[in-house]
Amino acid sequence: MNQVTKLRAAAPAPAPGRAPKAELPLGRILPGDCVAAMRSLPDASVDLVFADPPYNLQLGGDLNRPDGSHVDAVTDHWDHFDSFAAYDKFTREWLGECRRVLKPDGALWVIGSYHNIYRVGAIVQDLGFWLLNDIVWRKSNPMPNFRGTRFTNAHETLLWASMGEKARYHFNYRAMKTLNDELQMRSDWMIPICGGQERLKENGTKAHPTQKPEALLYRVLLATTERGDVVLDPFFGTGTTGAVAKRLGRQWIGCEREEDYRRVALKRIEKELPLDESALATMQSRKEQPRVAFGSVVAAGLLPPGSELFDKQRRWCASVRADGSIASGKLFGSIHHVGKTLQGAPSCNGWAFWHLEHGGEVKPLDALRQIYLLAVED
């Protein structure tokens, strides 16, 4: 028996009733109860779970606007539970299956309102997940509180958790900063509720009462998955997760017990077109970017010695020297050292601090580094 055969023989056989990883139902919606559906998936086979579970709203009677018209709120049977204990039992079951199918470096996202998110969050922690962030989705156009007896519910909460305190997880920090106009992305996201052409309707009425905006899922998937990753949505609804996943080049699996929702979701996702490869390329994190010495940019002829650099506000200027250092008056050294010393700061990223005239425009020095990297890659 050769070594390869030995390794194959030693590999554990799939558990009874579990599909091999190569046979994951990618691009499919599994019908029926989500707990039973997830039991058909193999252990450690999913990169991310995004869950939008029933909120258990406990609405007492109909909700009407001041003009007497009816508010299309969540009154569906799937949101009804006999007690908090029943809801907690259900939550523990589906979260337990999520934990089983997630990879060791996978992550969980759960969204909810004040009705359920605290109960869900406690169970998330009880099961061994580690909370990384709670995100506040601030709705720019929330539904008013028509009864006028409470504050308007203008936000929902998302929990982002890894598999444990020491577990690895994915976070595309640089992509999030780029998406946010070069500012670090905060944990409060201002996104409108789903409406207009995005709101799916059947015979003039909402296809789903709690359809989430695609912008919300776009941010979640772009931040915490990579191309080709498998995203599982146990409460698939009308397929927002699948539509955005397909657009971003991610694989998806859905679970949905309501036949009408499955039909609408499949029709929706079928029309979705994936972005091309160049559009899908996200900014690398600074840790992932190849290190480039400023002297290499000078030596490559992209910035001749004697060229002038200046900060964005033009408070200071410096000239480029042949050895890759810069000089500002009697001060000389690296782009980082000189920038730090001039500002009296503990550190300085010279690539971002120093600017130059390039192609008739003022650009940060980093623009030349990117040109250099492209040339090296070619």
Legacy VTK file of the C-alpha trace (Angstrom):
# vtk DataFile Version 3.0
C-alpha trace
ASCII
DATASET POLYDATA
POINTS 378 float
0.000 0.000 0.000
1.602 3.304 -1.053
1.579 6.459 1.075
-1.303 8.075 -0.824
-3.430 4.958 -0.379
-2.593 4.878 3.337
-3.695 8.490 3.768
-6.942 7.807 1.963
-7.610 4.709 4.026
-7.033 6.640 7.234
-9.469 9.379 6.303
-12.696 9.121 8.319
-15.766 8.062 6.400
-18.616 10.561 6.202
-21.032 10.295 9.114
-24.243 8.398 8.357
-26.761 10.618 6.608
-24.144 13.279 5.834
-23.296 14.242 2.257
-19.583 14.305 1.283
-18.187 17.840 1.042
-17.842 17.464 -2.730
-21.605 17.063 -2.904
-22.667 20.209 -1.072
-25.997 21.455 -2.460
-24.498 24.680 -3.770
-26.930 27.093 -5.364
-29.918 25.204 -3.967
-32.673 25.965 -1.473
-33.287 23.063 0.909
-37.008 22.754 1.663
-38.534 22.092 5.081
-37.459 22.955 8.602
-34.002 24.548 8.697
-32.731 22.310 11.506
-33.589 19.145 9.591
-32.224 20.645 6.356
-28.898 21.584 7.933
-28.493 18.049 9.288
-27.979 16.920 5.687
-24.829 19.061 5.442
-21.398 17.708 6.437
-19.440 18.993 9.413
-17.134 21.985 8.933
-18.234 22.621 5.334
-19.471 26.229 5.407
-17.452 29.466 5.546
-20.173 31.834 6.734
-23.703 31.688 8.122
-26.003 34.673 7.755
-29.190 34.135 9.734
-32.322 36.267 9.794
-34.459 34.149 12.147
-38.053 34.788 13.220
-38.148 37.774 15.577
-40.955 36.435 17.797
-42.549 39.885 17.711
-45.484 39.018 19.988
-47.708 41.570 18.264
-51.012 42.035 20.067
-53.665 42.598 17.412
-53.568 44.567 14.195
-51.442 47.685 13.736
-53.065 50.657 11.993
-51.885 54.049 10.748
-53.541 57.279 11.968
-55.720 57.290 8.829
-57.037 53.840 9.727
-55.136 51.955 7.021
-53.545 48.637 7.979
-49.784 48.290 8.512
-48.345 45.267 6.737
-46.393 43.988 9.749
-45.103 40.500 10.567
-48.168 38.444 11.473
-47.179 35.247 9.644
-47.427 31.864 11.329
-43.689 31.277 11.127
-43.127 34.114 13.613
-45.483 32.675 16.255
-44.103 30.801 19.264
-46.091 29.629 22.279
-43.564 30.909 24.815
-40.070 32.290 25.272
-39.002 28.780 26.273
-40.229 27.411 22.941
-38.401 30.170 21.062
-35.193 29.552 23.036
-35.357 25.802 22.309
-35.761 26.468 18.600
-32.911 29.021 18.658
-30.556 26.610 20.412
-31.310 23.882 17.867
-30.667 25.913 14.724
-27.609 27.647 16.184
-26.211 24.267 17.210
-26.462 23.045 13.628
-24.835 26.257 12.375
-21.912 25.666 14.705
-21.528 22.083 13.495
-21.427 22.965 9.779
-19.157 26.009 10.123
-15.434 25.616 9.451
-13.006 26.363 12.327
-12.240 29.762 10.753
-15.861 30.384 9.771
-18.155 33.007 11.237
-21.763 33.633 12.137
-23.966 36.660 11.492
-27.392 36.965 13.126
-29.779 39.886 12.719
-32.688 40.719 15.005
-34.683 43.381 16.803
-35.044 44.123 20.501
-37.723 41.411 20.643
-35.236 38.585 20.151
-31.615 39.653 19.728
-30.720 39.546 23.420
-32.095 36.026 23.829
-30.317 34.931 20.641
-27.069 36.616 21.726
-27.024 34.788 25.057
-27.466 31.433 23.326
-24.772 32.326 20.775
-22.347 32.786 23.686
-23.601 29.692 25.529
-22.767 27.574 22.473
-19.149 28.755 22.411
-19.224 31.423 19.703
-17.134 34.545 20.380
-18.767 37.914 19.683
-16.583 40.120 17.505
-18.962 43.054 16.965
-22.540 44.084 17.321
-23.545 46.177 14.328
-26.364 48.677 14.517
-28.251 48.909 11.246
-29.679 52.436 11.369
-32.628 52.686 9.031
-32.619 56.004 7.204
-36.361 55.618 6.542
-37.891 53.612 9.438
-41.592 52.939 9.873
-43.043 55.489 12.341
-44.544 54.401 15.632
-48.163 55.038 14.727
-49.524 54.490 18.209
-47.188 57.162 19.565
-46.598 55.249 22.793
-42.911 54.453 22.291
-39.814 55.637 20.462
-39.754 54.817 16.761
-37.895 51.559 16.167
-35.240 52.922 13.832
-32.609 50.194 14.009
-31.900 46.486 14.104
-28.861 44.720 15.542
-26.480 42.313 13.848
-24.163 40.046 15.833
-20.909 38.922 14.225
-19.188 35.999 15.950
-16.245 33.694 15.359
-16.098 30.043 16.396
-14.245 30.840 19.624
-12.083 33.340 21.468
-8.869 32.102 19.799
-10.433 31.175 16.450
-9.244 32.707 13.215
-11.761 34.573 11.075
-11.866 36.615 7.876
-12.140 40.384 7.854
-11.431 42.436 4.745
-10.528 45.585 6.633
-9.042 47.367 3.649
-12.105 46.697 1.479
-14.355 48.122 4.188
-12.192 51.222 4.495
-12.279 51.722 0.738
-16.059 51.268 0.716
-16.281 53.983 3.390
-14.290 56.684 1.534
-10.973 55.748 3.177
-12.347 55.994 6.715
-12.379 53.033 9.074
-15.818 51.420 8.864
-17.843 52.012 12.027
-20.256 49.657 13.733
-23.320 51.797 12.942
-24.458 51.378 9.347
-26.920 53.862 7.842
-28.804 51.914 5.165
-32.392 52.449 3.969
-34.972 49.715 4.437
-35.851 47.678 1.380
-38.135 49.574 -0.976
-38.696 50.730 -4.524
-37.773 48.338 -7.340
-35.792 46.167 -4.921
-38.907 45.327 -2.882
-40.307 42.078 -4.282
-44.074 41.964 -4.733
-46.595 39.307 -5.676
-49.954 40.505 -6.992
-49.270 43.984 -5.660
-48.396 42.940 -2.096
-45.016 42.371 -0.430
-43.622 38.940 -1.214
-42.012 38.895 2.262
-42.698 41.215 5.211
-39.071 41.452 6.382
-37.066 41.484 3.133
-33.606 42.837 3.925
-31.894 45.427 1.697
-29.223 44.069 -0.606
-26.829 46.804 0.569
-26.804 45.215 4.030
-25.865 41.762 2.735
-23.381 43.268 0.284
-21.462 44.814 3.177
-21.579 41.649 5.295
-20.344 39.348 2.521
-17.721 41.755 1.206
-16.348 42.242 4.725
-16.179 38.657 5.939
-15.955 36.284 2.954
-13.744 35.709 -0.057
-14.628 34.715 -3.610
-15.708 31.080 -3.766
-16.614 30.874 -0.060
-19.765 28.974 0.873
-22.452 31.075 2.553
-25.373 29.377 4.303
-28.653 31.153 5.071
-30.933 29.014 7.279
-33.880 31.422 6.866
-33.561 32.128 3.164
-36.853 33.931 2.617
-36.951 35.544 -0.815
-33.236 35.047 -1.414
-31.419 38.308 -0.664
-28.375 36.373 0.586
-28.302 34.185 -2.520
-28.696 37.105 -4.921
-25.857 39.092 -3.349
-23.651 36.013 -2.984
-24.041 35.214 -6.684
-23.228 38.800 -7.624
-20.064 38.743 -5.498
-18.830 35.346 -6.703
-19.653 33.478 -3.481
-21.348 30.075 -3.319
-24.628 29.836 -1.413
-26.971 27.348 0.226
-30.420 28.265 1.515
-32.961 26.658 3.825
-36.603 27.719 3.512
-39.778 25.871 4.488
-42.268 28.195 2.761
-42.858 27.135 -0.844
-43.950 30.609 -1.972
-40.715 32.149 -0.714
-38.624 29.472 -2.419
-40.355 30.119 -5.729
-39.814 33.889 -5.520
-36.184 33.461 -4.430
-35.237 31.123 -7.281
-36.838 33.409 -9.835
-34.958 36.372 -8.364
-31.542 34.705 -8.189
-31.828 33.315 -11.711
-31.866 36.888 -13.030
-28.804 37.913 -11.000
-25.548 38.320 -12.934
-22.171 37.853 -11.237
-19.716 40.727 -11.394
-16.668 40.223 -13.596
-13.321 39.265 -12.123
-11.824 42.751 -12.203
-14.833 44.251 -10.442
-14.677 41.571 -7.748
-11.063 42.306 -6.828
-11.106 44.032 -3.439
-8.418 46.170 -1.915
-5.799 44.144 -0.089
-5.196 44.766 3.567
-1.950 46.530 4.319
-0.580 43.334 5.869
-1.240 41.490 2.602
0.331 44.108 0.326
3.871 43.333 -0.854
6.436 45.523 0.859
7.934 48.125 -1.451
10.982 50.209 -0.625
10.676 53.846 -1.669
14.127 53.473 -3.225
12.719 50.854 -5.619
10.223 53.391 -6.966
13.058 55.906 -7.452
15.334 53.316 -9.063
12.557 52.260 -11.444
12.455 55.817 -12.817
8.930 56.528 -11.604
10.189 59.411 -9.462
13.489 60.982 -10.549
15.893 62.343 -7.909
15.216 66.028 -7.329
11.439 65.620 -7.547
9.476 67.611 -4.986
7.130 66.070 -2.448
4.751 67.927 -0.136
2.061 67.128 2.422
-1.575 67.542 1.472
-1.864 70.957 3.147
1.515 72.023 1.669
2.931 72.899 5.081
6.172 71.084 4.354
8.062 70.064 1.246
10.925 67.677 0.600
13.131 66.704 -2.304
13.840 63.152 -3.446
17.449 61.954 -3.264
19.115 59.322 -5.440
19.439 56.785 -2.600
15.709 56.742 -1.888
15.839 59.130 1.044
14.231 62.574 1.089
15.459 65.896 2.460
13.480 68.762 3.973
15.847 71.570 4.873
18.573 70.049 7.045
16.394 67.064 7.892
16.827 63.913 5.793
15.904 60.240 6.004
13.152 57.898 4.866
9.737 59.166 3.757
8.347 57.841 7.037
11.039 59.274 9.333
10.998 62.748 7.805
7.196 62.905 7.846
7.101 61.778 11.477
9.750 64.276 12.592
8.190 67.253 10.809
4.824 66.568 12.455
6.244 65.718 15.851
4.226 62.512 15.632
5.064 59.051 17.020
4.784 57.515 13.534
3.964 58.401 9.937
2.950 56.461 6.838
5.038 58.309 4.274
3.170 56.742 1.349
-0.035 58.460 2.465
1.493 61.610 3.982
3.593 62.791 1.046
1.977 63.979 -2.213
3.258 64.981 -5.640
2.150 66.432 -8.957
1.515 63.505 -11.275
-0.249 63.609 -14.616
-1.497 67.127 -13.922
-3.073 66.068 -10.617
-2.053 66.071 -6.961
-1.805 62.452 -5.811
-0.501 60.663 -2.725
2.879 59.024 -3.096
1.099 55.671 -2.765
-0.192 56.123 -6.335
3.355 55.545 -7.612
3.715 52.491 -5.390
0.593 50.983 -6.991
1.980 51.713 -10.473
5.227 50.013 -9.454
3.353 46.955 -8.137
1.386 46.637 -11.353
4.571 46.810 -13.377
6.199 44.127 -11.216
3.151 41.839 -11.510
3.119 42.211 -15.306
LINES 1 379
378 0 1 2 3 4 5 6 7 8 9 10 11 12 13 14 15 16 17 18 19 20 21 22 23 24 25 26 27 28 29 30 31 32 33 34 35 36 37 38 39 40 41 42 43 44 45 46 47 48 49 50 51 52 53 54 55 56 57 58 59 60 61 62 63 64 65 66 67 68 69 70 71 72 73 74 75 76 77 78 79 80 81 82 83 84 85 86 87 88 89 90 91 92 93 94 95 96 97 98 99 100 101 102 103 104 105 106 107 108 109 110 111 112 113 114 115 116 117 118 119 120 121 122 123 124 125 126 127 128 129 130 131 132 133 134 135 136 137 138 139 140 141 142 143 144 145 146 147 148 149 150 151 152 153 154 155 156 157 158 159 160 161 162 163 164 165 166 167 168 169 170 171 172 173 174 175 176 177 178 179 180 181 182 183 184 185 186 187 188 189 190 191 192 193 194 195 196 197 198 199 200 201 202 203 204 205 206 207 208 209 210 211 212 213 214 215 216 217 218 219 220 221 222 223 224 225 226 227 228 229 230 231 232 233 234 235 236 237 238 239 240 241 242 243 244 245 246 247 248 249 250 251 252 253 254 255 256 257 258 259 260 261 262 263 264 265 266 267 268 269 270 271 272 273 274 275 276 277 278 279 280 281 282 283 284 285 286 287 288 289 290 291 292 293 294 295 296 297 298 299 300 301 302 303 304 305 306 307 308 309 310 311 312 313 314 315 316 317 318 319 320 321 322 323 324 325 326 327 328 329 330 331 332 333 334 335 336 337 338 339 340 341 342 343 344 345 346 347 348 349 350 351 352 353 354 355 356 357 358 359 360 361 362 363 364 365 366 367 368 369 370 371 372 373 374 375 376 377
